[in-house]
Amino acid sequence: MSRADAETSRTPLDMQTTRRRFIASTAAAAAASSLPGMPGVQANPTDELGDPPLPPMGRAESVIFLWLGGGMAQIDTFDPKQRGDSKQRRPGTDYDVIDTVVPGVQVTEHLPEVARRMDRITAIRTVHHEMIDEHAAAVYWVHVGRPVSGTIQYPSLGAAVAHQRGARDGESPAYVLIGYPNVARSPGFLGPRYGYLYLTDLQSGPRGFSLPPYLSEERFRRRNDLLAMMQDRARQRLADPVLDEYIEAQAAAQKLSTPQFMSVFDLEREPDAVRAAYGGQFGQRCLLARRLTERGVRFVEVAHNLNFVNGTGWDTHKEGQQQQWVLIRELDQALAALIDDLEAKNRLDETLIVVATEFGRPAEFDGAGGRGHQSSTFTMVLAGGGLQHHGAIGHTDELSKQIVDRPVSIPDFHATIHHALGIDCRTELYDGDRPVPITDNGRPIAELFG
């Protein structure tokens, strides 16, 4: 099968036959035929792989993915436990604990606004993976849904969503990153067509999209004509799909440089009260994410604390723990404002908000009063998206170090996001002719879908 044929065949598994499904369904049929007419025996409802049926598909249209780089301490935010003290090196939560609007669900004192909106939020308290010490590898695992592989360049979650759903508006990109680019966010084997548009400066928008003052429209047109001629010659000499993808990406970028799209970055168009509600730089990035999804962007990632407001970011070793509350307060204000803003515009049910981080932190403190890394269990958060929220799912032990019940793997977390967007989590993407499961066989969290 050619690369072009593989591209057109990237469809959900219920629309295609794969070797794995053929083998599984054949085995299931053989097993069923070997037990004819046994009284009182009914087969459990399963899909063709022998798993329980998936819950009803979600109807969300967009994702705003808030990234807390460094490792948010679940025990100091959404999974507080017994009171500890970083100054006295006593293990436990470093802050007081408060109730939320969901009975039995508590958070720490620096999340008061989130606590009032917890009925529209679910903290997934039992996410886990196996990478502890290496930040970059853990970031990759959470974004891509798999550990680093030396043989396959897997696509990130944002790229996979872009591939499956595309932009809501043909004039907009499907995937935008408000933060610094790296391989964890890349489209991998899906190619540049499903890569991200990124920016770090909210004032100017994406770098290189605004024409410099000295470049008139006529000169810009002549340059484009020259570029088109060079592209045609290159295509005549090189019959390479990668070249075609690059040219397509260039054309898409030029389309996005129009004043119509660039106006989305003008936050001054928002009422002063709305901008104030979001707070500082992180909040303004969240506001921009809301505007981008309104314009048709399918997946927006927003990085928190790009400038290390507390000195260390969420990687709260040593003295970073003492200023962690600054970050938690920023998250509290921005997340609450985003929920309220989307709700006021009747868009909360169609917009899934994700709060993610690469791993958590242990209950114990180091010699300087900070926390190390922990991946045995940590918390990620979902809000809106038309889900049936519970305030929290999963239980951990008395120090939030081990899972007591309802473990959620990274593939399960990805599958939940895909399922909320109406994407079959059993879909197989293609690296050339090689099928690759979109979620590494993850299953959506059924409780969130009724």
C-alpha positions in Angstrom: 0.0 0.0 0.0 1.3 3.4 -0.9 1.7 6.3 1.5 -1.2 8.0 -0.1 -3.4 4.9 0.2 -2.4 4.6 3.9 -3.3 8.3 4.5 -6.8 7.8 3.1 -7.3 4.6 5.1 -6.7 6.2 8.5 -10.2 5.6 9.8 -11.7 4.3 13.0 -11.6 0.5 13.5 -15.3 0.1 13.1 -14.8 1.1 9.5 -11.8 -1.0 8.7 -10.5 -4.6 9.2 -7.2 -5.2 10.9 -5.2 -8.3 11.4 -5.5 -8.0 15.2 -9.3 -7.7 15.1 -9.7 -10.4 12.6 -7.7 -12.8 14.8 -9.6 -11.7 17.9 -13.1 -12.0 16.3 -12.2 -15.4 14.8 -11.1 -16.7 18.2 -14.2 -15.4 19.8 -16.4 -17.0 17.2 -14.6 -20.3 17.6 -15.1 -20.1 21.4 -18.8 -19.3 21.1 -19.4 -22.2 18.7 -17.7 -24.7 21.1 -20.4 -24.0 23.7 -23.7 -24.6 21.9 -27.0 -24.2 23.8 -25.6 -24.3 27.4 -28.6 -23.5 29.6 -28.4 -20.4 31.8 -25.2 -19.2 30.2 -25.1 -15.8 28.5 -22.1 -14.2 27.0 -21.0 -10.9 28.7 -21.5 -8.0 26.4 -18.1 -7.4 24.9 -16.6 -5.8 21.8 -14.7 -7.9 19.3 -11.5 -7.7 21.3 -13.2 -9.2 24.3 -13.4 -6.0 26.3 -16.6 -4.5 27.8 -18.4 -2.2 25.5 -17.4 1.5 25.4 -19.6 4.0 27.1 -21.6 6.5 25.0 -19.4 8.7 22.9 -18.9 12.3 24.0 -19.8 15.3 21.9 -17.1 17.8 22.8 -15.7 19.9 20.0 -12.5 21.5 21.3 -9.8 20.9 23.9 -7.9 23.5 26.0 -5.0 21.6 27.5 -3.4 23.4 30.4 0.2 22.2 30.9 1.8 22.5 34.4 5.4 21.7 33.5 7.6 20.4 36.3 5.3 18.2 38.2 2.3 19.5 40.2 2.2 18.1 43.7 -1.1 16.3 43.9 -0.9 16.3 47.7 -0.7 20.1 47.8 -3.6 20.7 45.3 -6.3 18.2 44.3 -5.5 15.1 46.5 -4.7 16.5 50.0 -4.1 14.2 52.9 -2.9 14.5 56.5 -1.4 17.9 57.4 2.3 18.0 57.0 4.9 20.8 57.4 7.7 21.5 55.0 9.6 23.6 57.5 9.6 20.8 60.1 10.0 18.1 57.4 6.7 16.4 58.5 5.2 14.4 55.5 1.8 15.4 54.3 -0.1 18.3 52.8 1.7 21.6 53.2 -1.5 23.6 53.4 -4.8 23.6 55.1 -7.6 21.7 53.4 -11.0 23.1 52.4 -14.3 21.5 51.3 -15.7 21.8 47.8 -19.3 22.0 46.5 -19.0 18.2 45.9 -19.6 16.4 49.2 -16.6 14.4 50.4 -14.2 16.1 47.9 -11.6 18.4 49.3 -8.8 20.5 47.9 -6.2 22.7 49.5 -6.8 26.2 50.7 -5.1 27.8 47.6 -7.8 26.5 45.3 -10.9 28.4 46.7 -12.4 29.4 43.3 -11.9 25.9 41.9 -13.6 24.5 45.1 -16.7 26.5 44.3 -16.8 25.0 40.8 -15.9 21.4 41.5 -19.2 20.1 40.3 -18.0 20.9 36.8 -14.6 19.3 37.4 -13.2 15.9 38.0 -9.8 15.4 39.5 -8.4 12.0 38.3 -6.3 11.1 41.4 -4.9 7.8 40.3 -3.0 8.6 37.1 0.3 6.7 36.9 3.3 5.8 34.7 6.8 4.4 35.3 9.0 7.4 34.6 10.2 9.1 37.8 13.6 10.9 37.4 13.6 12.2 33.9 11.4 15.2 33.2 11.7 15.1 29.4 10.8 11.4 29.2 7.8 11.9 31.5 6.6 15.0 29.5 6.8 12.8 26.4 4.9 10.0 28.0 2.1 12.2 29.1 1.8 14.1 25.7 2.3 11.1 23.5 0.7 8.4 25.6 3.7 6.0 25.4 7.3 5.9 26.6 10.0 7.1 24.3 10.7 4.7 21.5 13.8 4.5 19.3 12.0 3.0 16.4 8.8 5.1 16.0 8.2 8.8 16.1 4.7 8.8 17.7 2.3 11.7 17.4 1.3 13.8 20.4 -2.2 14.0 21.7 -2.8 17.3 20.0 -1.5 16.0 16.7 -3.7 12.9 16.9 -6.8 15.0 17.6 -5.9 17.3 14.7 -5.6 14.3 12.5 -8.9 12.8 13.5 -11.0 15.9 13.8 -9.2 18.7 11.9 -10.0 22.3 12.5 -13.6 23.4 13.1 -13.0 26.2 10.6 -11.1 25.7 7.3 -9.5 29.1 7.8 -7.9 28.1 11.2 -5.2 25.6 12.3 -6.3 22.5 14.1 -3.6 22.6 16.7 -2.0 25.5 18.5 0.7 25.6 21.2 1.0 28.6 23.5 4.4 27.8 24.8 7.8 26.4 23.7 7.9 23.7 21.1 9.6 20.3 21.5 9.4 16.8 20.3 6.7 15.8 22.9 4.2 18.1 21.1 5.2 17.0 17.6 3.0 15.3 14.9 5.5 12.4 14.7 4.9 10.0 11.8 1.6 11.9 10.9 3.7 14.6 9.3 3.8 18.4 9.4 0.3 18.7 8.2 -0.8 17.9 11.7 1.8 19.9 13.5 1.2 22.9 15.7 1.2 26.6 15.3 3.1 28.0 18.3 3.6 31.4 19.9 5.1 32.7 23.1 4.3 36.4 22.8 0.6 37.2 23.2 1.1 40.7 21.8 2.4 39.8 18.3 0.8 36.4 17.8 2.8 33.7 16.0 6.3 34.7 14.9 6.6 35.4 11.2 2.9 35.7 10.5 2.7 39.5 10.5 4.2 41.2 7.5 7.0 43.7 8.2 6.1 47.4 7.6 8.5 47.7 4.6 6.8 44.8 2.7 4.0 46.1 0.5 1.2 43.8 -0.6 2.6 44.0 -4.2 6.1 42.8 -3.1 4.5 40.1 -1.0 2.5 38.9 -4.0 5.6 38.8 -6.2 7.5 36.8 -3.6 4.7 34.3 -3.4 4.7 34.0 -7.2 8.5 33.3 -7.1 8.0 30.8 -4.3 5.3 29.0 -6.2 7.6 28.7 -9.3 10.4 27.2 -7.1 8.0 24.8 -5.5 6.8 23.6 -8.9 10.4 23.0 -10.1 11.2 21.1 -6.9 8.1 18.9 -7.4 9.2 18.1 -10.9 12.7 17.0 -9.7 11.6 15.3 -6.5 8.6 13.1 -6.2 8.6 13.1 -2.5 5.5 13.1 -0.2 7.5 14.9 2.5 8.1 17.8 0.1 4.4 17.9 -0.7 3.5 18.0 3.0 6.0 20.8 3.6 4.5 22.9 0.7 1.0 22.3 2.1 2.1 23.5 5.5 3.6 26.7 3.9 0.3 27.4 2.1 -1.7 26.9 5.4 0.7 29.2 7.2 0.2 32.0 4.6 -3.6 31.6 4.9 -3.3 32.2 8.6 -1.4 35.4 8.2 -4.6 37.2 7.0 -6.0 40.0 9.2 -9.1 38.0 9.8 -7.3 35.2 11.6 -4.7 37.4 13.3 -7.4 39.5 14.9 -7.9 36.6 17.3 -4.7 37.6 19.1 -6.0 41.0 20.0 -7.1 40.5 23.5 -8.0 44.2 23.8 -11.2 43.3 22.1 -12.3 41.6 25.3 -14.2 43.5 28.0 -11.9 44.8 30.7 -13.8 42.8 33.3 -13.2 39.6 31.4 -9.5 40.2 31.1 -9.2 41.1 34.8 -11.0 37.9 35.8 -8.4 35.8 34.2 -5.5 37.5 36.0 -1.9 37.6 34.9 0.1 36.1 32.0 -1.1 32.6 32.4 -4.7 33.8 32.7 -4.3 35.8 29.5 -3.0 32.8 27.7 -6.1 30.9 28.8 -8.3 33.7 27.5 -6.5 33.5 24.2 -7.1 29.8 24.1 -10.8 30.4 24.5 -10.7 32.9 21.6 -8.8 30.4 19.5 -11.3 27.6 20.0 -14.1 30.0 19.1 -12.3 30.8 15.9 -12.2 27.1 15.0 -9.0 25.7 16.5 -9.6 22.1 17.7 -6.8 21.7 20.3 -4.9 24.4 22.2 -2.2 23.7 24.7 -1.4 26.5 27.2 1.9 26.3 29.1 1.8 27.7 32.7 4.6 29.6 34.3 6.8 30.1 31.2 8.9 32.7 33.2 9.2 30.7 36.5 7.3 33.1 38.7 8.3 31.2 41.8 11.9 30.6 40.8 11.5 26.9 40.1 8.1 26.4 38.5 6.2 23.3 39.5 9.4 21.3 40.0 9.4 22.2 43.7 12.7 20.8 44.9 14.3 22.7 47.8 13.1 26.3 48.3 10.6 26.1 45.4 8.1 24.5 47.7 7.9 27.7 49.8 6.6 29.6 46.8 4.4 26.9 45.3 1.3 28.5 46.5 1.9 31.4 44.0 1.4 28.9 41.1 -1.6 27.2 42.7 -3.3 30.6 43.2 -2.6 31.4 39.5 -4.1 28.1 38.4 -7.1 28.6 40.6 -7.9 32.0 39.2 -7.3 31.2 35.6 -9.1 27.8 35.6 -12.2 29.3 37.4 -12.3 32.2 35.0 -12.1 29.9 32.0 -14.9 27.8 33.3 -17.1 30.8 34.0 -16.3 32.4 30.7 -17.1 29.3 28.6 -20.2 28.7 30.6 -21.4 32.3 30.0 -21.0 31.7 26.3 -22.8 28.4 26.4 -19.6 26.7 25.3 -18.5 24.8 28.4 -20.1 21.5 27.4 -18.5 21.6 24.0 -15.0 22.5 25.3 -13.0 20.0 27.3 -10.5 21.6 29.7 -7.6 19.4 30.7 -5.0 20.2 33.4 -2.0 17.9 33.0 1.5 17.5 34.4 4.3 15.0 33.9 4.2 13.5 37.3 3.4 14.3 41.0 5.4 14.8 44.2 5.8 12.6 47.2 4.5 13.4 50.7 8.0 13.6 52.2 10.2 16.7 52.1 13.9 16.9 51.2 16.6 18.4 53.3 15.8 21.9 52.1 12.0 21.6 52.5 11.1 20.7 48.9 9.6 17.6 47.3 11.0 15.0 44.9 9.3 13.2 42.0 6.5 10.6 42.1 4.9 8.8 39.3 3.2 5.9 41.2 0.1 8.0 41.5 -0.6 11.7 40.7 -3.5 13.9 39.6 -4.7 15.3 36.4 -7.9 17.2 36.0 -10.8 17.4 33.5 -13.5 20.1 33.4 -16.5 20.8 31.1 -16.6 18.9 27.9 -20.1 17.6 28.4 -18.8 15.0 30.9 -20.7 13.8 34.0 -18.3 15.2 36.6 -17.8 13.7 40.0 -15.4 16.1 41.7 -12.9 13.3 42.0 -12.3 9.8 40.8 -9.9 7.3 42.3 -8.5 6.9 45.9 -4.9 6.9 47.1 -3.4 6.0 50.5 -3.0 8.2 53.5 -0.1 10.0 52.0 -1.1 10.0 48.3 1.8 7.7 47.5 0.0 4.5 46.3 -3.2 3.8 44.5 -6.0 2.2 46.6 -8.6 1.8 43.8 -9.5 2.9 40.3 -6.0 3.2 38.6 -5.9 5.3 35.4 -3.1 4.7 33.0 -1.8 7.4 30.6 -3.4 5.5 27.7 -6.7 5.5 29.6 -6.4 9.2 30.1 -5.8 9.8 26.4 -8.6 7.4 25.5 -11.0 9.5 27.8 -10.0 12.7 25.9 -10.5 11.1 22.5 -13.8 9.6 23.6 -15.1 12.9 24.8 -14.3 14.3 21.3 -16.2 11.5 19.6 -12.9 9.8 18.5 -12.9 6.0 18.7 -10.1 5.1 21.1 -9.6 1.9 19.2 -8.6 3.8 16.0 -5.4 2.8 14.4 -3.1 5.4 12.8 -0.5 4.4 10.2 3.2 4.9 10.2 3.6 4.1 6.5 1.9 0.7 6.3 2.3 -0.1 10.0 -0.9 0.2 12.1 -0.3 2.0 15.5 -3.1 2.2 18.1 -4.0 5.8 18.7 -4.1 5.3 22.5 -1.9 2.2 23.1 -5.0 0.2 23.9 -6.3 2.7 26.5 -10.0 2.6 27.7 -12.0 5.8 28.5 -13.1 6.4 32.1 -16.6 5.1 31.9 -18.0 7.0 34.9 -17.5 10.3 33.1 -19.9 9.3 30.3 -22.9 8.1 32.2 
